[in-house]
Amino acid sequence: MTVLFWDIDGTLLTTLRAGMVAWNASVRELTGRDFDLKTELRSAGLTDYQIALKTFETLDLTPDTETLDRLVRRYEELLPASLPLKNGYVLPNVREILEHLRDRADVRSYLLTGNTRGGARAKLTHFGLVDFFDEGAFAEDAGPRSTIATRALDLARRGGSVADDAIFVIGDTPHDIECARAIGARTIAVATGGYTLEELQAHDPWRAFPELPQVDQFVSLLGVRRSNEGRPAARGSVSA
């Protein structure tokens, strides 16, 4: 079985910073202070909880776990209404690749993302991608992204035998490359997010592209045949 772990923002889609609208509003509600995530932090590749922690640090506040949770939960609540405010879109070749992979018995796609489960669900639902994924691993605290990667790998291995050389992480930041390395996976890096191709290549990914390749080239990278073998529909657990 070949396993693909997909990042969301900058890899599958871009919200064109609609998520920042929800984030800034959540910070204002919780702290009574204005905050602009776009100018205050370079958030690409950080988990939602890491962004929450750095947000409070930027405001010279020291949050406890409950306060971090409150900020993240409020963001999840506001996010669905914020997404239509910008003209976000699914990134090139993403939908075509996912449609092809969905029909295969020898490849499974999982999410490996710094989004919370609720944030991931909101974004994937808005852009019509939620049904392409069986399950995933999400941010649950402010810990390192490598912890999410370990949980993702454990999840995939519970679904069947996975060869060590058949595990791929698809992402758009050095953080994705690092977490792939932490679980012995190959990284397919794409410069469709907040980092240039040269910046990504400096972190020595397995492969790097300006954008996701077209279906034939992508499938060739995985070392699997270009065929469509039926399999049961995705369980849709991301929506749970």
Backbone hydrogen bonds in HBPLUS format (Angstrom, degrees):
<---DONOR---> <-ACCEPTOR-->    atom                        ^
c    i                          cat <-CA-CA->   ^        H-A-AA   ^      H-
h    n   atom  resd res      DA  || num        DHA   H-A  angle D-A-AA Bond
n    s   type  num  typ     dist DA aas  dist angle  dist       angle   num
A0002-THR N   A0106-ASP O   2.97 MM 104  6.16 174.4  1.98 151.8 153.6     1
A0108-ARG N   A0002-THR O   2.95 MM 106  6.44 155.4  2.02 161.4 169.3     2
A0003-VAL N   A0166-ALA O   2.87 MM 163  6.25 164.5  1.90 169.6 174.2     3
A0168-PHE N   A0003-VAL O   2.96 MM 165  6.31 159.2  2.01 159.7 166.6     4
A0004-LEU N   A0108-ARG O   2.90 MM 104  6.20 163.9  1.92 165.9 168.2     5
A0110-TYR N   A0004-LEU O   2.78 MM 106  6.08 164.1  1.81 167.4 172.9     6
A0005-PHE N   A0168-PHE O   2.76 MM 163  6.09 158.1  1.81 157.2 165.0     7
A0170-ILE N   A0005-PHE O   2.83 MM 165  6.16 165.8  1.85 164.5 167.2     8
A0006-TRP N   A0110-TYR O   2.79 MM 104  6.15 165.8  1.81 155.3 158.7     9
A0112-LEU N   A0006-TRP O   2.81 MM 106  5.34 170.3  1.81 134.3 133.8    10
A0007-ASP N   A0170-ILE O   2.99 MM 163  6.17 156.1  2.05 174.3 175.5    11
A0011-THR N   A0008-ILE O   3.12 MM   3  5.35 159.4  2.16 121.6 126.0    12
A0012-LEU N   A0008-ILE O   2.80 MM   4  4.98 153.7  1.87 137.0 146.0    13
A0013-LEU N   A0008-ILE O   3.32 MM   5  6.32 159.3  2.36 151.2 151.2    14
A0010-GLY N   A0013-LEU O   2.79 MM   3  5.59 158.0  1.84 168.5 167.3    15
A0091-LEU N   A0012-LEU O   3.00 MM  79  5.69 163.5  2.03 129.3 134.5    16
A0014-THR N   A0089-TYR O   2.99 MM  75  5.67 157.8  2.04 158.7 165.6    17
A0089-TYR N   A0014-THR O   2.95 MM  75  5.67 140.2  2.11 150.6 162.8    18
A0018-ALA N   A0015-THR O   3.15 MM   3  5.26 150.0  2.24 101.7 110.4    19
A0020-MET N   A0017-ARG O   3.05 MM   3  5.14 130.8  2.30  96.9 109.8    20
A0021-VAL N   A0018-ALA O   3.10 MM   3  5.26 129.7  2.36  99.1 111.9    21
A0023-TRP N   A0019-GLY O   2.92 MM   4  6.18 155.4  1.98 146.3 154.2    22
A0024-ASN N   A0020-MET O   2.83 MM   4  5.90 174.9  1.83 153.1 154.3    23
A0025-ALA N   A0021-VAL O   3.15 MM   4  6.26 158.6  2.20 143.9 149.8    24
A0026-SER N   A0022-ALA O   2.99 MM   4  6.14 150.2  2.08 143.1 151.3    25
A0027-VAL N   A0023-TRP O   2.96 MM   4  6.28 158.8  2.00 157.0 162.3    26
A0028-ARG N   A0024-ASN O   3.03 MM   4  6.22 159.5  2.07 145.9 151.5    27
A0029-GLU N   A0025-ALA O   3.00 MM   4  6.21 158.9  2.04 147.0 152.2    28
A0030-LEU N   A0026-SER O   3.03 MM   4  6.19 157.5  2.08 147.9 153.8    29
A0031-THR N   A0027-VAL O   2.86 MM   4  5.85 160.8  1.89 155.6 160.2    30
A0032-GLY N   A0028-ARG O   2.77 MM   4  4.76 141.5  1.92 127.1 136.8    31
A0039-THR N   A0036-ASP O   3.19 MM   3  5.73 127.4  2.48 110.9 121.6    32
A0040-GLU N   A0036-ASP O   2.95 MM   4  5.95 150.9  2.04 158.0 167.4    33
A0041-LEU N   A0037-LEU O   3.27 MM   4  5.68 166.0  2.29 137.8 139.6    34
A0046-LEU N   A0043-SER O   2.95 MM   3  5.41 164.3  1.98 135.1 139.3    35
A0051-ILE N   A0047-THR O   2.86 MM   4  6.17 157.1  1.91 156.1 162.7    36
A0048-ASP N   A0114-GLY O   2.77 MM  66  5.89 162.2  1.80 152.2 146.1    37
A0052-ALA N   A0048-ASP O   2.93 MM   4  6.18 151.0  2.01 141.6 149.9    38
A0053-LEU N   A0049-TYR O   2.96 MM   4  6.22 160.4  2.00 146.9 151.1    39
A0054-LYS N   A0050-GLN O   2.95 MM   4  6.16 165.5  1.97 151.3 155.0    40
A0055-THR N   A0051-ILE O   2.80 MM   4  5.91 144.5  1.93 145.1 155.5    41
A0056-PHE N   A0052-ALA O   3.14 MM   4  6.46 162.1  2.17 152.5 154.8    42
A0057-GLU N   A0053-LEU O   3.02 MM   4  6.29 156.1  2.08 145.8 153.2    43
A0058-THR N   A0054-LYS O   2.88 MM   4  6.02 154.8  1.94 144.8 150.8    44
A0059-LEU N   A0055-THR O   3.13 MM   4  6.43 141.3  2.29 141.0 151.4    45
A0059-LEU N   A0056-PHE O   3.10 MM   3  5.02 123.5  2.44  92.3 106.9    46
A0061-LEU N   A0056-PHE O   2.77 MM   5  4.94 167.2  1.79 148.7 148.3    47
A0060-ASP N   A0057-GLU O   2.96 MM   3  4.87 158.1  2.01 105.9 109.7    48
A0067-THR N   A0064-ASP O   3.11 MM   3  5.35 119.4  2.50 101.5 115.7    49
A0068-LEU N   A0064-ASP O   3.07 MM   4  6.43 160.0  2.12 157.0 162.7    50
A0069-ASP N   A0065-THR O   2.96 MM   4  6.20 161.4  2.00 150.8 156.1    51
A0070-ARG N   A0066-GLU O   2.94 MM   4  6.19 151.9  2.02 143.8 151.6    52
A0071-LEU N   A0067-THR O   3.08 MM   4  6.36 158.8  2.13 150.5 154.6    53
A0072-VAL N   A0068-LEU O   3.06 MM   4  6.32 169.4  2.07 155.7 158.3    54
A0073-ARG N   A0069-ASP O   2.84 MM   4  5.94 166.0  1.86 155.8 160.0    55
A0074-ARG N   A0070-ARG O   3.00 MM   4  6.08 158.2  2.05 144.4 150.2    56
A0075-TYR N   A0071-LEU O   3.01 MM   4  6.21 156.8  2.06 148.1 154.7    57
A0076-GLU N   A0072-VAL O   2.99 MM   4  6.29 157.0  2.04 148.7 154.6    58
A0077-GLU N   A0073-ARG O   3.05 MM   4  6.36 148.1  2.16 142.9 151.5    59
A0078-LEU N   A0074-ARG O   3.00 MM   4  6.29 150.4  2.09 149.9 157.3    60
A0079-LEU N   A0075-TYR O   2.91 MM   4  5.88 140.3  2.07 152.5 162.8    61
A0082-SER N   A0079-LEU O   2.89 MM   3  5.03 134.9  2.10 105.5 119.3    62
A0083-LEU N   A0079-LEU O   3.12 MM   4  6.29 147.4  2.23 165.5 173.4    63
A0085-LEU N   A0082-SER O   2.97 MM   3  5.44 154.4  2.04 116.7 125.1    64
A0094-VAL N   A0091-LEU O   3.22 MM   3  5.84 161.6  2.26 134.8 138.9    65
A0097-ILE N   A0093-ASN O   3.07 MM   4  6.12 159.3  2.11 145.5 151.0    66
A0098-LEU N   A0094-VAL O   2.94 MM   4  6.17 171.5  1.94 161.9 164.1    67
A0099-GLU N   A0095-ARG O   2.86 MM   4  5.99 156.9  1.92 149.2 155.6    68
A0100-HIS N   A0096-GLU O   3.10 MM   4  6.28 154.6  2.17 141.6 148.1    69
A0101-LEU N   A0097-ILE O   2.89 MM   4  6.15 166.3  1.91 157.2 161.0    70
A0102-ARG N   A0098-LEU O   2.95 MM   4  5.98 148.7  2.05 145.2 152.6    71
A0103-ASP N   A0100-HIS O   3.25 MM   3  5.78 146.5  2.37 110.2 118.0    72
A0104-ARG N   A0101-LEU O   3.05 MM   3  5.29 166.1  2.07 116.4 118.3    73
A0111-LEU N   A0135-GLU O   3.10 MM  24  6.48 157.9  2.15 134.7 141.3    74
A0137-ALA N   A0111-LEU O   2.91 MM  26  6.05 154.1  1.97 141.0 145.7    75
A0113-THR N   A0137-ALA O   3.24 MM  24  6.56 170.2  2.25 165.3 164.9    76
A0139-ALA N   A0115-ASN O   2.92 MM  24  5.62 165.3  1.94 135.1 137.2    77
A0120-ALA N   A0116-THR O   2.89 MM   4  6.07 165.1  1.91 155.6 159.6    78
A0121-ARG N   A0117-ARG O   2.91 MM   4  6.07 163.1  1.94 150.1 155.0    79
A0122-ALA N   A0118-GLY O   3.05 MM   4  6.22 159.5  2.10 144.9 149.9    80
A0123-LYS N   A0119-GLY O   3.13 MM   4  6.36 166.0  2.15 151.2 154.1    81
A0124-LEU N   A0120-ALA O   2.93 MM   4  6.06 175.5  1.93 162.0 163.4    82
A0125-THR N   A0121-ARG O   2.92 MM   4  5.84 154.3  1.98 145.2 152.7    83
A0126-HIS N   A0122-ALA O   3.06 MM   4  6.13 161.7  2.09 143.9 149.1    84
A0127-PHE N   A0123-LYS O   3.11 MM   4  6.34 154.7  2.18 149.9 156.0    85
A0129-LEU N   A0124-LEU O   2.77 MM   5  4.82 160.8  1.81 150.2 151.0    86
A0128-GLY N   A0125-THR O   3.21 MM   3  5.09 162.4  2.24 102.0 107.1    87
A0132-PHE N   A0129-LEU O   3.11 MM   3  5.77 168.0  2.13 123.8 127.4    88
A0147-THR N   A0144-PRO O   3.11 MM   3  5.68 147.3  2.22 111.4 119.2    89
A0148-ILE N   A0145-ARG O   3.01 MM   3  5.21 122.2  2.36 100.9 115.0    90
A0149-ALA N   A0145-ARG O   3.07 MM   4  6.48 154.3  2.14 148.4 156.0    91
A0150-THR N   A0146-SER O   2.97 MM   4  6.25 151.9  2.05 145.1 151.6    92
A0151-ARG N   A0147-THR O   3.12 MM   4  6.40 157.9  2.17 145.0 150.4    93
A0152-ALA N   A0148-ILE O   2.89 MM   4  6.16 152.1  1.97 148.5 157.0    94
A0153-LEU N   A0149-ALA O   2.95 MM   4  6.22 157.9  2.00 150.8 155.9    95
A0154-ASP N   A0150-THR O   3.01 MM   4  6.24 161.6  2.05 148.9 153.9    96
A0155-LEU N   A0151-ARG O   2.97 MM   4  6.15 155.7  2.03 145.0 151.8    97
A0156-ALA N   A0152-ALA O   2.96 MM   4  6.26 159.6  2.00 150.3 155.2    98
A0157-ARG N   A0153-LEU O   2.97 MM   4  6.19 160.1  2.01 153.2 158.2    99
A0158-ARG N   A0154-ASP O   3.09 MM   4  6.32 137.1  2.29 141.7 152.3   100
A0158-ARG N   A0155-LEU O   3.22 MM   3  5.28 131.5  2.47  95.7 108.4   101
A0159-GLY N   A0156-ALA O   2.97 MM   3  5.24 143.4  2.10 102.6 113.8   102
A0160-GLY N   A0157-ARG O   3.31 MM   3  5.32 166.2  2.33 102.0 106.1   103
A0166-ALA N   A0163-ALA O   3.00 MM   3  5.24 159.4  2.04 117.6 118.9   104
A0186-ARG N   A0167-ILE O   2.95 MM  19  6.27 171.0  1.96 154.3 152.4   105
A0169-VAL N   A0186-ARG O   2.74 MM  17  6.13 156.8  1.80 157.5 163.6   106
A0188-ILE N   A0169-VAL O   2.82 MM  19  6.13 162.8  1.85 155.2 160.0   107
A0171-GLY N   A0188-ILE O   3.24 MM  17  6.60 147.8  2.34 139.4 148.2   108
A0190-VAL N   A0171-GLY O   2.93 MM  19  6.19 150.7  2.02 147.2 155.6   109
A0176-ASP N   A0173-THR O   3.06 MM   3  5.41 131.6  2.30 105.7 117.1   110
A0177-ILE N   A0173-THR O   3.40 MM   4  6.85 152.2  2.48 143.5 150.8   111
A0178-GLU N   A0174-PRO O   2.90 MM   4  6.18 157.2  1.95 151.7 157.7   112
A0179-CYS N   A0175-HIS O   2.98 MM   4  6.19 159.0  2.03 146.1 151.3   113
A0180-ALA N   A0176-ASP O   3.00 MM   4  6.12 148.5  2.10 141.8 150.3   114
A0181-ARG N   A0177-ILE O   3.04 MM   4  6.27 157.3  2.09 144.8 150.8   115
A0182-ALA N   A0178-GLU O   3.03 MM   4  6.30 142.7  2.18 140.4 150.7   116
A0183-ILE N   A0180-ALA O   3.13 MM   3  5.50 144.0  2.27 105.7 115.2   117
A0185-ALA N   A0180-ALA O   2.83 MM   5  4.82 159.9  1.87 148.1 142.8   118
A0184-GLY N   A0181-ARG O   3.20 MM   3  4.93 163.6  2.23  99.8 104.5   119
A0207-ARG N   A0187-THR O   3.01 MM  20  6.35 153.0  2.09 166.5 171.1   120
A0189-ALA N   A0207-ARG O   2.86 MM  18  6.16 170.0  1.87 152.8 149.7   121
A0209-PHE N   A0189-ALA O   2.87 MM  20  6.29 150.4  1.96 150.7 159.2   122
A0191-ALA N   A0209-PHE O   2.94 MM  18  6.38 152.0  2.02 153.8 162.9   123
A0200-LEU N   A0196-THR O   3.05 MM   4  6.35 157.0  2.10 149.9 156.0   124
A0201-GLN N   A0197-LEU O   2.88 MM   4  6.11 162.5  1.91 152.7 157.8   125
A0202-ALA N   A0198-GLU O   3.11 MM   4  6.26 139.9  2.28 141.4 150.6   126
A0203-HIS N   A0200-LEU O   2.97 MM   3  5.55 158.6  2.01 115.7 122.5   127
A0204-ASP N   A0201-GLN O   3.02 MM   3  5.21 162.4  2.05 113.6 115.2   128
A0218-PHE N   A0214-GLN O   2.91 MM   4  6.04 163.9  1.93 162.4 167.5   129
A0219-VAL N   A0215-VAL O   2.86 MM   4  6.03 170.1  1.87 164.9 166.3   130
A0220-SER N   A0216-ASP O   3.03 MM   4  6.16 152.5  2.10 142.0 149.9   131
A0221-LEU N   A0217-GLN O   3.03 MM   4  6.31 147.0  2.15 144.6 152.8   132
A0221-LEU N   A0218-PHE O   3.10 MM   3  5.15 120.7  2.47  95.6 110.0   133
A0222-LEU N   A0218-PHE O   3.29 MM   4  6.70 144.9  2.42 143.5 152.2   134
A0222-LEU N   A0219-VAL O   3.10 MM   3  5.19 123.2  2.44  96.1 110.1   135
A0223-GLY N   A0220-SER O   3.08 MM   3  5.19 144.8  2.21 100.5 111.0   136
A0227-SER N   A0225-ARG O   3.01 MM   2  5.59 124.3  2.33 106.4  90.5   137
A0239-SER N   A0236-GLY O   3.08 MM   3  5.76 151.4  2.17 116.3 123.3   138
A0240-ALA N   A0237-SER O   2.95 MM   3  5.09 158.3  1.99 106.9 114.1   139
